[in-house]
C-alpha cells in the first residue's frame, strides 16, 4: 500500500474539499434561506468527513474500538489531536439537530453558530491534518 492509499489521507482530501465549499459559502453576506441551507449542508458534510477522518487516523494508530462520532472525538481529545473538547461535543449535539432545522430563525441561528464557533474548530482540524499529510 502506498502512502497515498492510507484511508485517513484519502478522507482528508475529501474533508479539505468540503471545507473549501463551506468556507466559500460562509463568505456570502446576508445569506438567504436557501444559502443558509447550503451552509448547513456543507457543515454537515464537513463534520461527517471530519469525524470519519479522525476515526480512520486513530485506527491507523492502532485504536480499533471507535464506532461513533462521540467516541472518535473523545479519543482524539485524549490523544491531543483535538482541542476544546466541550466545543466539539457541542458541535456534535448541534449537528444532530440540523436535520430538524425547519424554520428560518433556527437556520439563521445555526448559520451563526457554524460561522462563529464551529467553522474555526473544523478549520483548526483541517490545518492540523494538513501538517500530518505533509509530514508523511
Number of C-alpha atoms within 10 A of each C-alpha: 5 5 9 11 9 13 15 24 20 14 19 22 17 17 24 21 13 21 23 15 17 23 17 12 19 22 10 12 7 10 16 13 14 11 16 22 20 18 25 24 16 21 27 19 17 24 22 15 21 27 21 23 23 24 25 23 21 20 16 13 9 9 13 11 12 18 10 12 18 15 14 24 24 19 19 19 16 12 11 11 15 19 16 10 15 11 13 20 15 13 20 19 12 15 19 11 12 17 11 10 15 10 9 14 11 14 22 19 13 23 22 15 14 22 18 11 15 23 21 12 18 22 16 14 18 18 13 13 22 15 11 11 16 7 7 8
